Amino acid sequence: MAQLNENTLIKLHLNIKVIGNLQDNQTINISGENLVAQTKDYHSALYRKLNGENRHKCFMKIKDTINYAILTVELLINSKYVNNNYISCDNHVREWYIEWINKYLDAIFELNFGLVKYCDSYHGDNEFIIEINQLIEEIDYKKKYLAELFKDVEISSVV
């Protein structure tokens, strides 16, 4: 896993937001390390073809991005800087961690909206829809886990 610096956190957060904010008839394409929402039409199909992409590669990138974001939140929550017992911690550092945890949790909790739209854009491909629905179920399970994990963090000193 890459080091948790602000640039890495911003890039990953933006990719998660792209997934969560998908609209009707949009799909996701890959541009370097970034996910890009595009209207599902001839141009997006041509873009994929020219760049050697396909539905499966994009879906795997989406899954990897989501899993990486969930792992990132878990690492942030379990960081020594979030733990109130870590006395050497500057309160600004702790607030920075809590802010990023909240940003990621908000984005992760919005993922289902975009994934449902993504699923709708492939209404004729039942096998692909099943894969997307399985991912949604996995995310739901992980969201409960992250919410429980974060609930145990004492944040009263930050507010």
C-alpha positions in Angstrom: 0.0 0.0 0.0 1.3 3.5 -0.9 2.1 5.8 2.0 -0.8 7.7 3.3 0.0 11.2 2.3 -2.5 13.9 1.4 -2.0 13.5 -2.4 -2.7 9.8 -2.2 -5.7 10.4 -0.1 -7.1 13.0 -2.4 -6.7 10.9 -5.6 -8.3 7.8 -4.0 -11.1 9.9 -2.5 -11.9 11.4 -5.9 -12.0 8.0 -7.5 -14.5 6.8 -4.9 -16.6 10.0 -5.4 -16.6 9.2 -9.2 -18.1 5.8 -8.5 -20.6 7.1 -6.0 -21.8 10.0 -8.2 -22.5 8.0 -11.4 -25.7 9.1 -13.1 -28.2 7.3 -15.4 -26.6 5.8 -18.5 -23.0 6.5 -17.4 -20.2 4.0 -17.2 -16.6 4.2 -15.9 -13.4 4.3 -18.0 -9.9 4.2 -16.7 -7.5 7.1 -17.4 -4.1 6.4 -15.9 -4.8 5.9 -12.2 -8.1 7.8 -12.4 -11.6 6.6 -12.9 -13.6 8.7 -15.3 -17.4 8.8 -15.6 -18.6 8.9 -19.2 -22.0 8.6 -20.9 -22.4 5.1 -22.2 -22.4 5.7 -25.9 -20.4 5.1 -29.1 -17.6 7.4 -27.9 -17.1 5.6 -24.6 -17.1 2.2 -26.4 -14.5 3.6 -28.9 -12.4 5.0 -26.1 -12.3 1.6 -24.4 -11.5 -0.2 -27.6 -8.6 2.2 -28.5 -7.2 2.0 -24.9 -7.4 -1.8 -24.7 -10.0 -1.6 -21.9 -13.1 -3.7 -21.5 -16.0 -4.0 -19.0 -14.2 -6.5 -16.9 -11.0 -4.5 -16.6 -13.0 -1.4 -15.5 -15.0 -3.4 -13.0 -11.8 -4.9 -11.5 -10.4 -1.3 -11.2 -13.6 -0.3 -9.5 -13.4 -3.2 -7.0 -9.7 -2.6 -6.3 -10.4 1.1 -5.7 -13.2 0.4 -3.3 -11.2 -2.2 -1.4 -8.2 0.1 -1.3 -10.4 2.9 0.1 -11.9 0.6 2.8 -8.4 -0.5 3.8 -7.3 3.1 3.9 -10.1 4.0 6.3 -9.2 1.0 8.4 -5.6 2.2 8.6 -6.6 5.7 9.4 -9.0 4.5 12.2 -6.3 2.2 13.7 -3.6 4.9 13.5 -1.9 5.8 16.7 -2.8 9.4 16.0 -6.5 8.7 16.3 -6.1 6.9 19.6 -6.7 9.3 22.5 -4.1 7.4 24.6 -1.4 8.6 22.2 -0.2 11.5 24.3 2.5 12.8 21.9 0.0 13.6 19.2 -0.6 17.2 18.2 -4.4 17.8 18.2 -4.1 19.2 14.6 -2.7 15.9 13.4 -5.5 14.0 15.1 -8.1 16.4 13.6 -6.6 15.8 10.1 -6.9 12.0 10.5 -10.5 12.3 11.8 -11.4 14.7 8.9 -10.1 12.2 6.3 -11.9 9.3 8.0 -15.2 11.2 7.8 -14.6 12.1 4.2 -13.9 8.5 3.3 -16.8 7.1 5.3 -19.2 9.6 3.6 -17.9 8.6 0.2 -18.1 4.9 0.9 -21.6 5.2 2.3 -22.6 6.9 -1.0 -21.1 4.1 -3.2 -24.3 2.1 -3.6 -26.1 5.0 -5.3 -23.5 5.1 -8.1 -23.2 1.3 -8.3 -26.9 0.9 -8.8 -26.7 3.4 -11.7 -23.7 1.5 -13.0 -25.8 -1.7 -12.8 -28.7 -0.1 -14.6 -26.5 0.9 -17.5 -25.8 -2.8 -18.2 -29.4 -3.9 -17.9 -29.0 -6.6 -20.6 -26.0 -8.4 -19.1 -27.4 -10.5 -16.2 -24.0 -12.0 -15.3 -22.4 -8.6 -15.0 -25.3 -7.3 -13.0 -24.9 -10.2 -10.6 -21.2 -9.3 -10.1 -22.1 -5.7 -9.4 -24.8 -6.7 -6.9 -22.3 -9.0 -5.1 -20.0 -6.0 -4.8 -22.8 -3.9 -3.4 -23.4 -6.7 -0.8 -19.7 -6.8 0.1 -19.6 -3.0 0.5 -22.7 -3.1 2.8 -21.0 -5.6 5.0 -17.8 -3.6 5.1 -19.7 -0.4 5.8 -21.1 -1.9 8.9 -17.7 -3.1 10.0 -16.2 0.4 9.4 -19.0 2.1 11.3 -18.5 -0.2 14.3 -14.7 0.3 14.1 -15.1 4.1 14.0 -17.8 4.1 16.7 -15.1 2.8 19.1 -12.9 5.8 18.4 -13.1 8.4 21.1 -13.6 11.7 19.2 -14.9 14.0 21.9 -11.6 15.8 22.2 -11.7 16.8 18.6 -15.2 18.4 18.5 
